[in-house]
Amino acid sequence: MQVSRAVQEMVPLLREWRHDLHAYPETAFEEHRTAAFIARELRAMGLEVHEGIAGTGVVGVLRNGEGRSVGLRADIDALPITETTGLTFASTVPGKMHACGHDGHTTMLLGAARAMVQEPPGPGTVVFIFQPAEENEGGARVMMEAGLFEKFPVDMVFSMHNWPGLREGHFALHAGPVMAAFDTFELRLIGRGSHGAMPHEGIDPITLAAQVQMAWQTLVSRAIAPTDPAVISITQIFAGDTLNVIPEMLTLRGTVRSFRPETRDFLQSEMEHRAAAIAAAFHATAQLDYQRRYPATINANPALALAEVAATAVVGPNAVEKDLPPSMAAEDFAFMLQEVAGAYVWIGNGPAEGGGNLHSPSYRFNDAILPLGVQYYCYLAAGALNREGLCQSEPG
């Protein structure tokens, strides 16, 4: 592990920051305390600080002469989950928890900012982006709409996510897609209600729903190539008010995930077509509300090459994994990558069994990886600005 003495000496402070953030989680666009914490620490470092971007977003800027500019992004929001870890610094906010490790991401980027103030990279500019509302609400998109890269232009942008199941001390890099596009749907099937004892007098939307489910699942299994990943998940079903009445209407809700834009277009079109055709065959009506939420997160070269160099410098070539499959989960960093070339990597959090999995009420971020993330960002900024030496003082 090539972690500088300066970063190693920062570890107690990193843990203190992370535990404080963990104890006071805030969900999408409500991260007021978190944003104030970040802004306070950045100002204490002497950085230029901008608050209120997309409501609760914070940007710190380190300028060191003329040159390139690199963006480093961390998500700062928590989830509406009740924590069950039993940690001494567990959430003090009922029903809210940092169950995805964003408190760790925020801490690593704060630590990198502190390290870079001490040993500035350059010549050039580092933009530290602390983004709200990654979970479901597309805070990255809102920051883009607020003119993030017009106000703070960057040549490349980078981010990372802790990954349970990937060994501590390892990084995972993906050429191309890392995370899937994420869409949501609501389908209303409208038939005709009837007495449960007289089904012939109605049009049963529950029976229709079963056929729609089968038709949609065969889209994935029979209409899309097995080498082209896609997932349709019905996650909610609502119908009926009483036991002896067949309802008039049923609502299905869920998610759709894919990587290729062509596959995304096909799924939306075919889901609507098949639902409408099945409903029409039974003299019912289908109304599909399909919402495109996050695009696929896709890495680009040469940004990925810089990420590989930085990760290798921290953990060595044997701990940089490049053969893991991408995840069908989604990530709104994709909106930033649509405007600026960049790369998104995973940093190993250790076995999922011991610390839970992402979005679990028992999830535990591994504090041991904090200095690795800090050091990675240091090397990455140095490489992106084409200057050797950042945070490369003699390892402790």
Legacy VTK file of the C-alpha trace (Angstrom):
# vtk DataFile Version 3.0
C-alpha trace
ASCII
DATASET POLYDATA
POINTS 396 float
0.000 0.000 0.000
1.530 3.297 -1.098
-0.113 5.687 1.361
1.951 8.732 2.231
2.892 9.564 5.792
0.818 12.749 5.552
-2.308 10.779 4.641
-1.626 8.169 7.324
-1.350 10.913 9.933
-4.770 12.147 8.799
-6.531 8.851 9.635
-7.813 9.849 13.129
-9.345 12.992 11.625
-10.882 11.008 8.749
-12.537 8.652 11.223
-13.787 11.575 13.291
-15.320 13.222 10.222
-16.906 10.000 8.994
-18.420 9.090 12.339
-19.885 12.575 12.753
-21.448 12.463 9.285
-22.756 8.964 9.943
-24.459 9.989 13.171
-26.416 12.787 11.477
-27.678 11.429 8.133
-29.800 13.574 5.835
-31.756 12.448 2.784
-32.079 13.959 -0.696
-31.997 17.767 -0.885
-32.236 17.995 2.923
-28.483 17.740 3.557
-28.258 21.155 5.271
-26.139 20.097 8.246
-23.963 17.936 6.016
-23.428 20.772 3.541
-22.556 23.188 6.347
-20.079 20.649 7.762
-18.391 20.281 4.363
-18.258 24.023 3.706
-16.823 24.702 7.166
-14.032 22.174 6.726
-13.185 23.363 3.206
-12.971 26.972 4.395
-10.747 25.917 7.272
-8.400 24.480 4.654
-8.306 27.848 2.891
-10.198 26.727 -0.200
-12.589 28.773 -2.299
-16.068 27.532 -1.344
-19.417 27.756 -3.150
-22.626 26.672 -1.407
-26.260 26.223 -2.387
-25.673 24.601 -5.776
-28.748 22.471 -6.483
-29.948 23.492 -3.031
-27.503 21.666 -0.795
-24.538 21.015 -3.085
-21.095 22.360 -2.181
-18.096 22.992 -4.431
-14.555 23.667 -3.242
-11.929 24.964 -5.641
-8.150 24.676 -5.377
-6.356 26.890 -7.895
-2.658 26.509 -8.567
-1.771 28.461 -11.670
-2.857 28.069 -15.269
-3.414 24.605 -16.672
-5.936 21.831 -16.881
-8.882 21.384 -14.525
-10.112 18.151 -12.944
-13.366 17.475 -11.095
-13.637 15.028 -8.182
-17.148 14.192 -6.993
-18.610 12.651 -3.832
-22.293 12.035 -3.027
-23.426 13.243 0.393
-26.992 11.992 1.003
-28.333 9.177 3.165
-31.310 6.824 2.841
-34.718 6.554 4.560
-33.681 3.399 6.446
-33.690 2.618 10.173
-30.177 1.621 11.237
-29.596 -1.672 13.061
-25.756 -1.751 13.270
-25.518 -0.998 16.991
-22.473 1.211 16.359
-21.551 3.753 19.009
-21.862 6.435 16.318
-25.039 5.022 14.743
-27.654 7.320 13.275
-29.282 9.677 15.749
-32.008 10.551 13.232
-34.997 8.169 13.334
-35.639 6.448 10.033
-32.515 7.751 8.288
-29.146 6.090 7.778
-25.967 6.274 5.736
-26.636 2.778 4.401
-24.715 3.274 1.161
-21.437 4.674 2.473
-21.842 8.223 1.195
-20.495 9.433 4.537
-17.289 7.585 3.622
-17.230 9.074 0.124
-17.629 12.575 1.538
-14.853 11.948 4.056
-12.421 10.647 1.438
-12.945 13.689 -0.777
-12.577 16.052 2.178
-9.351 14.266 3.104
-8.089 14.547 -0.464
-8.831 18.274 -0.439
-6.846 18.668 2.785
-3.933 16.668 1.361
-3.900 18.697 -1.843
-3.905 21.987 0.037
-0.760 20.762 1.799
0.837 19.545 -1.464
-0.942 21.291 -4.354
-1.055 19.540 -7.696
-0.654 21.505 -10.830
-0.322 23.625 -12.621
-4.083 23.716 -12.825
-7.321 23.557 -10.854
-9.018 20.882 -8.780
-12.790 21.168 -8.327
-14.156 19.215 -5.342
-17.843 18.477 -5.992
-20.032 17.439 -3.053
-23.305 16.389 -4.649
-26.684 16.020 -2.925
-29.507 13.593 -3.656
-27.815 10.725 -5.470
-30.401 8.286 -4.123
-33.377 8.282 -6.528
-33.618 12.061 -6.965
-30.882 12.753 -9.529
-28.945 15.429 -7.681
-26.198 15.259 -10.309
-28.720 16.204 -12.991
-29.939 19.109 -10.860
-26.356 20.324 -10.377
-25.860 20.159 -14.140
-29.056 22.133 -14.697
-27.714 24.709 -12.224
-24.695 25.181 -14.506
-22.095 23.214 -12.561
-19.610 22.807 -15.393
-20.305 26.247 -16.834
-19.336 27.797 -13.496
-16.562 25.291 -12.794
-15.297 23.934 -16.133
-13.284 20.726 -15.930
-11.450 18.654 -18.522
-12.254 15.355 -16.788
-14.396 14.273 -13.856
-14.000 11.291 -11.520
-15.884 9.558 -8.735
-15.916 6.244 -6.885
-18.129 4.052 -4.724
-17.302 1.681 -1.897
-18.189 -1.868 -2.901
-19.069 -4.653 -0.427
-17.916 -8.048 -1.637
-14.791 -6.566 -3.237
-11.738 -7.202 -1.084
-10.472 -4.405 1.149
-7.430 -2.896 -0.506
-8.685 -3.606 -4.031
-10.079 -1.372 -6.761
-12.347 -2.478 -9.628
-12.192 -0.732 -12.999
-14.541 -1.233 -15.943
-13.897 -0.417 -19.584
-17.225 1.001 -20.775
-20.412 0.531 -18.718
-20.083 0.374 -14.927
-23.669 0.894 -13.797
-26.971 0.506 -15.633
-29.517 3.022 -16.844
-32.418 3.268 -14.408
-36.042 3.854 -15.423
-39.331 3.598 -13.545
-42.826 2.760 -14.707
-46.420 2.832 -13.545
-48.941 0.775 -15.513
-52.656 1.213 -14.921
-54.823 -1.632 -16.194
-58.462 -0.544 -16.359
-61.106 -3.225 -16.744
-64.602 -3.442 -15.302
-65.333 -4.267 -11.700
-67.717 -7.038 -10.721
-68.841 -9.211 -7.846
-66.321 -11.918 -6.990
-69.020 -14.536 -7.523
-69.869 -13.170 -10.983
-66.552 -12.652 -12.774
-68.191 -13.017 -16.205
-69.856 -9.647 -15.685
-66.550 -7.811 -15.380
-63.104 -7.519 -16.946
-60.549 -8.688 -14.393
-57.406 -6.483 -14.334
-55.673 -8.888 -11.941
-55.745 -11.659 -14.540
-54.503 -9.167 -17.130
-51.646 -8.170 -14.849
-50.411 -11.766 -14.695
-50.315 -11.915 -18.483
-48.549 -8.573 -18.747
-45.918 -9.771 -16.273
-45.215 -12.843 -18.403
-45.137 -10.806 -21.611
-42.687 -8.330 -20.145
-40.376 -10.987 -18.728
-40.204 -12.693 -22.120
-38.972 -9.382 -23.526
-35.794 -9.924 -21.533
-35.537 -13.691 -22.024
-36.672 -13.989 -25.657
-36.513 -10.615 -27.418
-33.123 -9.302 -26.215
-29.798 -11.010 -26.823
-28.514 -12.956 -23.791
-25.300 -10.918 -24.015
-27.238 -7.637 -23.671
-28.149 -7.296 -19.957
-31.580 -5.981 -19.039
-33.882 -6.292 -16.034
-37.600 -5.540 -15.660
-38.774 -5.727 -12.052
-42.374 -5.264 -10.943
-41.987 -4.187 -7.343
-45.447 -2.909 -6.382
-49.012 -4.062 -7.128
-52.093 -2.163 -5.967
-55.682 -3.277 -6.531
-58.970 -3.821 -4.785
-60.725 -2.606 -1.673
-62.573 -5.650 -0.396
-62.393 -9.444 -0.567
-65.515 -10.154 -2.610
-65.142 -7.584 -5.403
-63.024 -7.859 -8.544
-61.557 -4.350 -8.880
-61.960 -2.100 -11.874
-58.337 -0.989 -11.917
-54.930 -2.365 -11.001
-51.610 -0.499 -10.808
-48.187 -2.033 -11.380
-44.999 -0.162 -10.537
-41.356 -1.057 -10.867
-38.013 -0.451 -12.505
-36.241 -1.168 -15.781
-32.461 -1.382 -16.148
-30.254 -1.666 -19.201
-26.901 -0.538 -20.602
-27.354 0.163 -24.324
-29.484 3.161 -25.459
-30.986 0.971 -28.193
-32.069 -1.602 -25.629
-33.555 1.103 -23.440
-35.621 2.428 -26.380
-36.756 -1.086 -27.306
-37.848 -1.950 -23.763
-39.918 1.191 -23.348
-41.612 0.769 -26.710
-42.290 -2.953 -26.332
-43.526 -2.727 -22.752
-46.122 -0.214 -23.872
-47.032 -2.246 -26.974
-47.444 -5.569 -25.167
-49.446 -4.104 -22.287
-51.783 -2.304 -24.692
-52.204 -5.370 -26.905
-53.047 -7.670 -23.979
-55.494 -5.150 -22.560
-57.155 -4.624 -25.937
-57.593 -8.377 -26.408
-59.782 -8.410 -23.292
-61.547 -5.092 -23.994
-59.621 -3.355 -21.241
-57.302 -0.329 -21.263
-53.591 -0.017 -20.459
-51.982 3.306 -19.535
-48.193 3.237 -19.146
-46.285 6.083 -17.528
-42.600 5.355 -18.257
-39.998 7.657 -16.698
-36.325 7.708 -17.701
-34.426 8.444 -14.507
-30.645 7.847 -14.779
-28.615 7.063 -17.898
-26.002 4.316 -17.866
-22.681 5.158 -16.197
-20.031 4.669 -18.884
-16.299 5.149 -18.436
-14.179 6.795 -21.128
-10.540 6.692 -22.055
-8.087 8.272 -21.379
-9.826 9.004 -18.054
-10.027 5.306 -17.230
-6.321 4.925 -17.997
-5.551 7.692 -15.490
-7.756 5.958 -12.915
-5.881 2.717 -13.440
-2.519 4.420 -12.980
-3.730 6.071 -9.762
-5.287 2.904 -8.331
-2.195 0.874 -9.203
0.008 3.446 -7.484
-2.026 3.020 -4.288
-2.597 -0.748 -4.077
-0.357 -2.321 -6.718
-1.304 -4.022 -10.009
-2.449 -7.282 -8.411
-5.168 -5.474 -6.455
-6.648 -3.653 -9.451
-9.410 -5.856 -10.830
-10.616 -5.399 -14.394
-12.746 -8.484 -14.980
-15.733 -7.867 -12.687
-19.089 -7.548 -14.456
-20.828 -4.173 -14.310
-23.692 -3.697 -11.872
-27.362 -3.407 -12.818
-27.718 -0.803 -10.052
-27.713 2.827 -11.163
-25.661 5.924 -10.386
-26.504 9.533 -11.220
-22.832 10.402 -11.760
-23.824 9.267 -15.259
-25.274 12.744 -15.880
-21.844 14.297 -15.342
-20.217 11.731 -17.624
-22.655 12.701 -20.383
-21.116 16.178 -20.450
-17.496 15.552 -19.460
-15.331 12.494 -20.058
-14.422 10.698 -16.864
-14.289 7.459 -14.920
-16.121 5.829 -12.022
-14.423 3.084 -10.015
-15.251 0.792 -7.101
-13.125 0.630 -3.954
-13.352 -2.613 -2.002
-15.194 -2.449 1.318
-14.487 -6.079 2.261
-16.887 -9.029 2.682
-20.541 -8.133 2.434
-21.425 -10.809 4.994
-19.551 -9.064 7.780
-20.836 -5.571 7.160
-24.088 -6.018 5.306
-24.752 -4.971 1.758
-25.523 -1.603 0.218
-28.892 -0.207 1.355
-29.058 -2.704 4.216
-29.984 -1.456 7.718
-26.917 -3.358 8.947
-24.478 -1.885 6.417
-21.065 -0.878 7.767
-18.655 1.249 5.817
-15.071 0.077 6.389
-13.002 2.908 7.891
-9.793 1.111 6.899
-10.316 2.139 3.267
-10.527 5.876 4.008
-6.802 6.597 3.488
-6.784 4.488 0.310
-9.540 6.639 -1.161
-7.752 9.827 -0.149
-4.504 8.664 -1.697
-6.257 7.528 -4.889
-7.753 10.972 -5.393
-4.363 12.565 -4.789
-2.639 10.461 -7.430
-5.586 10.890 -9.776
-5.541 14.699 -9.585
-1.801 14.723 -10.142
-2.149 12.529 -13.210
-5.046 14.517 -14.623
-3.082 17.747 -14.269
0.013 16.127 -15.779
2.246 16.712 -12.821
4.124 14.110 -10.782
4.665 14.298 -7.059
1.309 14.919 -5.430
1.017 13.074 -2.124
3.964 10.926 -3.117
6.127 11.706 -0.154
7.843 8.734 1.405
5.291 6.119 2.535
5.084 5.698 6.280
LINES 1 397
396 0 1 2 3 4 5 6 7 8 9 10 11 12 13 14 15 16 17 18 19 20 21 22 23 24 25 26 27 28 29 30 31 32 33 34 35 36 37 38 39 40 41 42 43 44 45 46 47 48 49 50 51 52 53 54 55 56 57 58 59 60 61 62 63 64 65 66 67 68 69 70 71 72 73 74 75 76 77 78 79 80 81 82 83 84 85 86 87 88 89 90 91 92 93 94 95 96 97 98 99 100 101 102 103 104 105 106 107 108 109 110 111 112 113 114 115 116 117 118 119 120 121 122 123 124 125 126 127 128 129 130 131 132 133 134 135 136 137 138 139 140 141 142 143 144 145 146 147 148 149 150 151 152 153 154 155 156 157 158 159 160 161 162 163 164 165 166 167 168 169 170 171 172 173 174 175 176 177 178 179 180 181 182 183 184 185 186 187 188 189 190 191 192 193 194 195 196 197 198 199 200 201 202 203 204 205 206 207 208 209 210 211 212 213 214 215 216 217 218 219 220 221 222 223 224 225 226 227 228 229 230 231 232 233 234 235 236 237 238 239 240 241 242 243 244 245 246 247 248 249 250 251 252 253 254 255 256 257 258 259 260 261 262 263 264 265 266 267 268 269 270 271 272 273 274 275 276 277 278 279 280 281 282 283 284 285 286 287 288 289 290 291 292 293 294 295 296 297 298 299 300 301 302 303 304 305 306 307 308 309 310 311 312 313 314 315 316 317 318 319 320 321 322 323 324 325 326 327 328 329 330 331 332 333 334 335 336 337 338 339 340 341 342 343 344 345 346 347 348 349 350 351 352 353 354 355 356 357 358 359 360 361 362 363 364 365 366 367 368 369 370 371 372 373 374 375 376 377 378 379 380 381 382 383 384 385 386 387 388 389 390 391 392 393 394 395
